[in-house]
Amino acid sequence: MSVKIGNNIDLGAFPLLLAPMEDVSDPPFRYVCKQNGVDMMYTEFISSEGLIRHAAKSKQKLDIFEYERPIGIQIFGSDIKSMEEATEIATLAKPDLIDINYGCPVKNVACRGAGASLLQDIDKMVAMTNAVVNATHLPVTVKTRLGWDDHTKNIYEVAERLQDIGIQALSIHGRTRSQMYKGSADWSLIKKVKKNPRIHIPIFGNGDVDSVEKAAAWRLEYEVDGIMIGRASIGYPWIFREIKHFFETGTYLDGPTIKERVDVCKTHFVKSIEWKGEKTGIFEMRRHYANYFKGIPNFKEYRMKLVSLDKVPDINEVLDEIAFQFADVTTDV
Ligand SMILES: Cc1cc2nc3c(=O)[nH]c(=O)nc-3n(C[C@H](O)[C@H](O)[C@H](O)COP(=O)(O)O)c2cc1C
């Protein structure tokens, strides 16, 4: 059965979502994920205060492209009025939906009353969500965690209250705020939310899915409507097509060859330069190389070159050399 968000977004059966990730899920990265079968994507989180003050960095994150649809713009903030205004600004960028971040655990977000800190004040979270829902004609979704800490895992109540005021889907990262990224994600509460007879919006599970096997097992065990994947896609956008292939055929797709790794890395690089300009594109691409070539033995020399060269043809030459040099290597990620 097809998973739908609102009336217009049809995600097909058991969609795979790219998690919003600051400094990662920008248009160049989203391009390679889209090429590899992801069903829905989000922007990096965008500060509501940044948006209403027209900060260049926040504005730039509103850039979305037709081929990316369906795509959500994710916003965060601590002030309800600012979130309302930011929603109006984000709506003008014409995404398919607006997503609210109630999950970010990092200090300068959560300790300033935004992100996961709203999990400590559900009334305010509900009021903020209500303001966002009323400020846009687009569907509004939420991404959050199980609760603030081990003693306040309130996602069951949160899900009901947010659904009641009109959110159209909920993505749940199976950790608390105080866990940050430590320990392992616990999806049992996500299942409880999904199985709540009162809940009728799609529930997406998030946290620690990093293989076809895990996606298949957790789909069965936790009965979620779809899976959101973050870290495992960094440098490995093939994870989407591999999981989708398994669900469609019951068979495993071979992992990418070195040539494919190089090709996708080059595409990512081209898109980075197109969107960020040459200088920033080259600089920011450096954080991705090690991920694209994880598992290749004796790779250090090449990585050092990739992160120090600052001319496009020189970098492409090293990438070609990698394709040639390691053509026969099979990596097991
Ligand atoms: C580098 C990085 C940046 C992130 N930025 C965001 C963000 O902007 N918004 C958000 O809701 N979550 C953010 N997250 C959390 C992820 O969306 C996701 O919930 C988390 O990584 C768990 O999923 P995973 O185990 O599949 O990575 C970020 C995570 C990482 C690793």
The ligand as a Tripos MOL2 file, in Angstrom:
@<TRIPOS>MOLECULE
LIG
   31    33     1     0     0
SMALL
NO_CHARGES

@<TRIPOS>ATOM
      1 C1         26.2630   15.3200   10.4580 C.3       1 LIG1
      2 C2         24.8380   15.2370   10.9450 C.ar      1 LIG1
      3 C3         24.0160   16.3260   10.8260 C.ar      1 LIG1
      4 C4         22.6810   16.2630   11.2530 C.ar      1 LIG1
      5 N1         21.8610   17.3420   11.0560 N.ar      1 LIG1
      6 C5         20.5270   17.2140   11.3250 C.ar      1 LIG1
      7 C6         19.6090   18.2280   10.9440 C.ar      1 LIG1
      8 O1         19.9810   19.2600   10.3500 O.2       1 LIG1
      9 N2         18.2890   18.0330   11.2410 N.ar      1 LIG1
     10 C7         17.8340   16.8900   11.8710 C.ar      1 LIG1
     11 O2         16.6200   16.7620   12.1050 O.2       1 LIG1
     12 N3         18.6890   15.9260   12.2320 N.ar      1 LIG1
     13 C8         20.0020   16.0360   11.9450 C.ar      1 LIG1
     14 N4         20.8400   14.9970   12.2150 N.ar      1 LIG1
     15 C9         20.2870   13.7350   12.7450 C.3       1 LIG1
     16 C10        19.9210   12.7880   11.5930 C.3       1 LIG1
     17 O3         18.9020   13.3390   10.8010 O.3       1 LIG1
     18 C11        19.4660   11.4220   12.1220 C.3       1 LIG1
     19 O4         18.3380   11.6070   12.9360 O.3       1 LIG1
     20 C12        20.5330   10.7110   12.9310 C.3       1 LIG1
     21 O5         21.7940   10.7930   12.3080 O.3       1 LIG1
     22 C13        20.1740    9.2440   13.1630 C.3       1 LIG1
     23 O6         19.9970    8.5690   11.9480 O.3       1 LIG1
     24 P1         21.1690    7.6390   11.3050 P.3       1 LIG1
     25 O7         21.5650    6.6390   12.3810 O.co2     1 LIG1
     26 O8         20.5350    6.9980   10.1230 O.co2     1 LIG1
     27 O9         22.3010    8.5510   10.9810 O.co2     1 LIG1
     28 C14        22.1790   15.0660   11.8440 C.ar      1 LIG1
     29 C15        23.0350   13.9660   11.9700 C.ar      1 LIG1
     30 C16        24.3480   14.0330   11.5260 C.ar      1 LIG1
     31 C17        25.2280   12.8190   11.6660 C.3       1 LIG1
@<TRIPOS>BOND
     1     1     2 1
     2     2     3 ar
     3     2    30 ar
     4     3     4 ar
     5     4     5 ar
     6     4    28 ar
     7     5     6 ar
     8     6     7 ar
     9     6    13 1
    10     7     8 2
    11     7     9 ar
    12     9    10 ar
    13    10    11 2
    14    10    12 ar
    15    12    13 ar
    16    13    14 ar
    17    14    15 1
    18    14    28 ar
    19    15    16 1
    20    16    17 1
    21    16    18 1
    22    18    19 1
    23    18    20 1
    24    20    21 1
    25    20    22 1
    26    22    23 1
    27    23    24 1
    28    24    25 2
    29    24    26 1
    30    24    27 1
    31    28    29 ar
    32    29    30 ar
    33    30    31 1
@<TRIPOS>SUBSTRUCTURE
     1 LIG1         1 GROUP 0 **** ****
